[in-house]
C-alpha cells in the first residue's frame, strides 16, 4: 500500500522460518515467528521504518488520510493448534494490527476471527471490514479509536457454512463500493457476495457467480463495474454493478499464471492485473488491460510470487 502523497510504500514481511514449506513463500499461513510491517521511501529506495506485527501477515491497507496502516494476519498455524488441542475458539483467532504511519508505532493488535485476510474501509474510514477465510465469516471492527478497536459484528457469508477449518465459501478478499456496499470475493464457492454495511446480519443481498476462484478486485472509477481476477483458468471477470451480469477475458497461460489482484487506473480505461506465477520457477507478470477494447495491451515480467500492486502519483 502507498501513503496518500506517494512518498512511502508499506509492505509486510512474513518472516517465515525456512524448511517448512515449498517455494520462497513457504506454506501460506504457517509462520512461526512475528512478521513485520516495513515503511519504504520511494525516492531513496530505503527502509525508513519497521514495526513487529503478528505471525503470517496477510493484507495491508492505508487509511484515506494516510495516518494508519492496517495489517491482517492469515495465521493458519494458530487455528490448527486450537483445533488440534480442542481449545476455546478464541484461541484460534488471528489478529488485525493498526499502526501509526508517522511514528510506525503499533496502536493495537486486536484478535478478530480465524485466518483474517482481506481488508476494506467504509467510506467514512471508521468501519473496517475483514474476511475470515476458514470460518466463512465477514467481520466488522469499529476503528473510530484505532488504539481501542471494537468488534461490532461477525456474520456468516452464506447460509450453509462449512465446519471451522473446512469452509464452504472461503471469503478471501473484499472491496468496498463508494456507496458503502461490501463486495466479498469467495475462493471456494466461486462467487462475489454483496453485503449491506447497515445490515450485514441479513446475509448477502446478491450472489454473483464468477466461475472460478475469486480474488482481489477493484471498481471502475465511475463505480459501475467491478473487475475480479479469477484463478483455476485465469480470467478477468467484469461485473456490471447495477445488473450483476458478467463477461470475462481469458488471460493466456503464456502471459498469466494465478491471477491475483486487479487495480484500476483512475479516470482511465486501463487496469493492471498481477499474476503470481507458480511461486517456484515461473515468475509473475503485470498485465495492462484496456477495459474499453477488452484486450491485453502489454505484459511485463516480474519476480517470483508477485502478490500486489498500488498506484503512486508522479513524484517531483
C-alpha positions as CSV (number, residue, x, y, z in Angstrom):
1,X,0.0,0.0,0.0
2,X,1.1,3.6,-0.6
3,X,1.0,6.8,1.5
4,X,-1.5,9.4,0.3
5,X,1.3,11.6,-1.1
6,X,3.0,8.6,-2.7
7,X,6.3,9.1,-0.9
8,X,6.2,5.9,1.1
9,X,5.3,2.3,0.5
10,X,4.1,-0.1,3.2
11,X,4.5,-3.9,2.8
12,X,4.6,-7.0,5.0
13,X,7.4,-9.4,5.7
14,X,6.1,-12.8,6.8
15,X,9.5,-13.9,8.3
16,X,8.5,-17.5,7.6
17,X,11.0,-19.9,9.0
18,X,12.7,-21.8,6.2
19,X,12.5,-25.5,5.7
20,X,8.8,-25.9,6.4
21,X,7.2,-25.3,3.0
22,X,7.5,-25.2,-0.7
23,X,8.8,-22.3,-2.7
24,X,10.0,-18.9,-1.5
25,X,6.7,-18.1,0.1
26,X,6.8,-21.2,2.3
27,X,3.5,-22.7,3.4
28,X,1.0,-19.9,3.4
29,X,-0.2,-19.0,6.9
30,X,2.2,-21.2,8.9
31,X,4.8,-18.7,10.0
32,X,6.3,-19.4,13.4
33,X,7.8,-16.0,14.3
34,X,6.3,-12.5,14.3
35,X,6.2,-10.7,11.0
36,X,7.0,-7.0,10.2
37,X,5.4,-4.0,8.5
38,X,8.0,-2.1,6.5
39,X,7.9,1.6,5.6
40,X,9.9,2.2,2.5
41,X,11.0,5.6,1.0
42,X,10.0,5.6,-2.7
43,X,12.7,8.2,-3.7
44,X,15.7,6.7,-1.9
45,X,14.5,3.0,-2.1
46,X,15.5,2.6,1.6
47,X,13.7,1.3,4.6
48,X,12.8,4.2,7.0
49,X,10.6,2.3,9.5
50,X,9.7,-1.1,10.7
51,X,7.3,-2.5,13.4
52,X,6.8,-6.0,14.5
53,X,3.3,-7.3,14.0
54,X,1.9,-10.9,14.4
55,X,2.7,-14.1,12.6
56,X,1.9,-14.6,8.9
57,X,0.8,-11.0,8.0
58,X,-1.6,-11.1,5.1
59,X,-3.3,-8.0,3.5
60,X,-2.1,-4.4,4.2
61,X,-4.1,-1.2,3.5
62,X,-3.6,2.5,4.4
63,X,-6.4,4.8,5.6
64,X,-7.6,7.5,3.2
65,X,-5.9,10.3,5.2
66,X,-2.7,8.2,5.3
67,X,-2.3,8.2,9.1
68,X,-3.0,4.5,9.7
69,X,-1.7,1.3,8.2
70,X,-3.8,-1.8,8.8
71,X,-2.4,-5.4,8.6
72,X,-4.4,-8.7,8.7
73,X,-2.8,-12.0,9.7
74,X,-3.6,-15.2,8.0
75,X,-2.5,-17.3,11.0
76,X,-3.3,-20.8,9.9
77,X,-0.9,-22.2,12.5
78,X,-2.9,-20.6,15.3
79,X,-6.2,-22.1,14.1
80,X,-4.6,-25.5,13.5
81,X,-3.2,-25.5,17.1
82,X,-6.6,-24.6,18.5
83,X,-8.4,-27.3,16.6
84,X,-5.8,-29.9,17.3
85,X,-5.8,-29.2,21.0
86,X,-9.5,-28.7,21.4
87,X,-9.0,-25.2,22.9
88,X,-11.6,-22.4,23.1
89,X,-12.4,-20.9,19.6
90,X,-11.0,-17.5,20.6
91,X,-7.5,-19.1,20.9
92,X,-7.6,-19.7,17.2
93,X,-8.3,-16.1,16.2
94,X,-6.0,-14.2,14.0
95,X,-5.3,-10.5,14.8
96,X,-5.6,-7.2,13.0
97,X,-2.9,-4.7,13.7
98,X,-3.3,-0.9,13.4
99,X,-0.1,1.1,13.0
100,X,0.6,4.9,13.1
101,X,2.3,5.6,9.8
102,X,4.2,8.6,11.0
103,X,5.8,7.0,14.1
104,X,5.5,3.4,13.0
105,X,4.1,2.6,16.4
106,X,1.7,-0.3,16.9
107,X,-1.5,1.2,18.2
108,X,-3.5,-2.0,18.6
109,X,-3.4,-5.7,17.7
110,X,-7.0,-7.0,18.0
111,X,-8.0,-10.7,17.8
112,X,-10.9,-10.9,15.4
113,X,-11.5,-14.3,13.8
114,X,-9.8,-17.4,12.3
115,X,-7.5,-16.7,9.3
116,X,-8.3,-13.0,8.9
117,X,-7.2,-11.8,5.4
118,X,-8.9,-9.3,3.1
119,X,-9.4,-5.7,4.4
120,X,-11.5,-2.8,3.4
121,X,-12.6,0.5,5.0
122,X,-16.0,2.2,4.9
123,X,-16.3,5.5,3.1
124,X,-16.1,7.3,6.4
125,X,-13.0,5.3,7.4
126,X,-14.5,4.4,10.7
127,X,-15.5,0.8,10.0
128,X,-13.0,-1.8,9.0
129,X,-14.3,-5.0,7.2
130,X,-12.3,-8.2,7.3
131,X,-12.7,-11.6,5.6
132,X,-12.3,-14.7,7.7
133,X,-11.4,-17.4,5.2
134,X,-11.6,-20.6,7.1
135,X,-14.6,-19.7,9.2
136,X,-16.8,-18.4,6.3
137,X,-17.2,-15.1,8.1
138,X,-17.2,-11.3,7.4
139,X,-16.2,-9.3,10.5
140,X,-16.6,-5.6,11.2
141,X,-14.3,-3.5,13.5
142,X,-15.2,0.0,14.6
143,X,-11.8,1.8,14.5
144,X,-13.0,5.2,15.5
145,X,-10.4,4.9,18.2
146,X,-7.6,3.0,16.5
147,X,-5.9,2.2,19.8
148,X,-9.1,0.6,21.0
149,X,-10.9,-1.1,18.1
150,X,-14.3,-2.7,18.8
151,X,-15.6,-5.8,17.1
152,X,-19.2,-4.8,16.2
153,X,-20.3,-7.8,14.1
154,X,-19.3,-11.1,12.7
155,X,-21.6,-12.8,10.2
156,X,-21.5,-15.9,8.0
157,X,-21.1,-15.2,4.3
158,X,-23.6,-17.9,3.4
159,X,-26.5,-20.0,4.8
160,X,-24.5,-23.2,4.8
161,X,-21.1,-22.5,6.2
162,X,-18.7,-25.4,6.5
163,X,-17.1,-26.6,9.7
164,X,-14.3,-24.5,11.1
165,X,-11.2,-25.2,9.0
166,X,-13.2,-26.7,6.1
167,X,-15.2,-23.8,4.8
168,X,-17.9,-23.9,2.1
169,X,-17.2,-20.4,0.8
170,X,-13.7,-19.3,1.8
171,X,-14.1,-15.5,1.8
172,X,-10.6,-14.3,0.9
173,X,-10.7,-10.7,-0.3
174,X,-13.1,-7.8,-0.3
175,X,-13.7,-4.4,-1.9
176,X,-15.9,-1.6,-0.7
177,X,-18.0,0.4,-3.2
178,X,-18.4,4.2,-2.9
179,X,-22.0,3.6,-1.7
180,X,-20.6,1.6,1.2
181,X,-21.6,-1.9,-0.1
182,X,-19.1,-4.7,0.8
183,X,-18.2,-7.0,-2.1
184,X,-16.7,-10.2,-0.9
185,X,-14.6,-12.5,-3.2
186,X,-15.0,-16.1,-2.2
187,X,-12.4,-18.7,-3.3
188,X,-14.3,-22.0,-2.8
189,X,-17.9,-21.0,-3.8
190,X,-16.5,-19.1,-6.8
191,X,-18.6,-16.0,-6.4
192,X,-18.8,-12.5,-5.2
193,X,-21.3,-11.7,-2.4
194,X,-22.6,-8.2,-1.7
195,X,-23.4,-7.1,1.9
196,X,-25.3,-4.0,3.2
197,X,-23.0,-2.5,5.8
198,X,-26.0,-1.3,7.8
199,X,-27.5,-4.9,8.0
200,X,-24.7,-7.4,7.5
201,X,-26.5,-10.0,9.6
202,X,-29.2,-10.1,6.9
203,X,-26.7,-12.0,4.8
204,X,-25.7,-11.2,1.2
205,X,-28.0,-9.0,-0.8
206,X,-26.7,-10.6,-4.0
207,X,-24.6,-13.6,-5.0
208,X,-22.8,-13.2,-8.4
209,X,-21.1,-16.4,-9.7
210,X,-17.7,-15.7,-11.4
211,X,-16.9,-19.3,-12.5
212,X,-13.7,-19.8,-10.5
213,X,-11.6,-18.8,-7.6
214,X,-12.4,-15.1,-7.0
215,X,-9.5,-12.9,-5.8
216,X,-8.7,-9.3,-5.1
217,X,-11.0,-7.0,-7.1
218,X,-11.3,-3.3,-7.9
219,X,-14.1,-0.9,-9.0
220,X,-14.0,1.3,-12.1
221,X,-13.7,5.0,-11.4
222,X,-17.4,5.5,-12.0
223,X,-18.3,2.6,-9.7
224,X,-20.3,0.9,-12.4
225,X,-18.1,-2.1,-12.9
226,X,-16.2,-4.5,-10.6
227,X,-13.2,-6.2,-12.1
228,X,-12.4,-9.6,-10.5
229,X,-9.4,-11.8,-11.3
230,X,-10.2,-15.4,-11.1
231,X,-7.9,-18.4,-10.7
232,X,-8.1,-22.0,-12.0
233,X,-8.4,-20.9,-15.6
234,X,-7.1,-17.3,-15.1
235,X,-9.6,-14.9,-16.4
236,X,-10.6,-11.3,-15.6
237,X,-14.3,-11.1,-14.9
238,X,-16.2,-7.8,-15.3
239,X,-19.4,-7.5,-13.2
240,X,-22.0,-4.9,-14.0
241,X,-22.8,-3.4,-10.6
242,X,-26.4,-2.5,-11.5
243,X,-27.4,-5.7,-13.1
244,X,-24.9,-8.3,-11.9
245,X,-24.3,-9.5,-15.4
246,X,-20.7,-10.6,-16.2
247,X,-18.3,-11.0,-19.0
248,X,-14.8,-12.5,-18.9
249,X,-11.5,-12.1,-20.6
250,X,-9.1,-15.0,-21.0
251,X,-5.6,-14.3,-19.6
252,X,-3.5,-16.8,-21.7
253,X,-1.1,-19.1,-19.8
254,X,1.9,-17.6,-21.6
255,X,1.0,-14.2,-20.1
256,X,-0.5,-15.1,-16.7
257,X,-0.4,-17.9,-14.1
258,X,-2.5,-17.4,-11.0
259,X,-4.2,-14.1,-11.5
260,X,-4.3,-12.5,-8.0
261,X,-5.2,-8.8,-8.0
262,X,-6.7,-6.1,-10.2
263,X,-6.1,-2.4,-9.9
264,X,-7.9,0.3,-11.9
265,X,-6.1,3.4,-13.1
266,X,-8.3,6.4,-12.1
267,X,-10.2,8.1,-14.9
268,X,-8.7,5.7,-17.4
269,X,-9.9,2.6,-19.3
270,X,-6.7,0.8,-18.2
271,X,-6.3,-1.6,-15.3
272,X,-3.4,-3.8,-14.1
273,X,-3.7,-7.4,-13.2
274,X,-0.9,-9.0,-11.2
275,X,-0.3,-12.8,-11.7
276,X,1.6,-14.8,-9.1
277,X,3.4,-17.3,-11.2
278,X,3.9,-20.8,-9.7
279,X,5.9,-19.5,-6.6
280,X,8.9,-21.5,-7.5
281,X,10.2,-21.4,-11.1
282,X,7.6,-19.5,-13.2
283,X,7.8,-15.8,-12.4
284,X,4.8,-13.4,-12.1
285,X,3.6,-10.8,-14.5
286,X,1.9,-7.5,-14.7
287,X,-0.8,-7.2,-17.4
288,X,-2.1,-3.9,-18.7
289,X,-5.6,-4.4,-19.9
290,X,-7.7,-2.0,-21.9
291,X,-11.3,-2.4,-20.5
292,X,-12.8,-0.4,-23.3
293,X,-11.3,-2.6,-26.1
294,X,-11.4,-5.6,-23.7
295,X,-8.0,-6.9,-24.5
296,X,-4.5,-7.1,-23.1
297,X,-2.3,-4.2,-24.1
298,X,1.1,-5.3,-22.6
299,X,2.7,-7.9,-20.3
300,X,5.6,-7.0,-18.0
301,X,7.6,-9.9,-16.4
302,X,8.1,-9.6,-12.6
303,X,9.7,-11.7,-9.9
304,X,8.7,-14.8,-8.0
305,X,5.4,-14.8,-6.2
306,X,4.1,-11.3,-7.3
307,X,1.3,-10.5,-4.9
308,X,0.1,-6.9,-5.0
309,X,0.1,-3.5,-6.8
310,X,-0.5,0.0,-5.8
311,X,-0.6,3.4,-7.6
312,X,1.8,6.3,-7.0
313,X,1.4,9.9,-8.1
314,X,4.1,11.4,-10.2
315,X,7.0,12.4,-7.9
316,X,8.8,15.7,-8.3
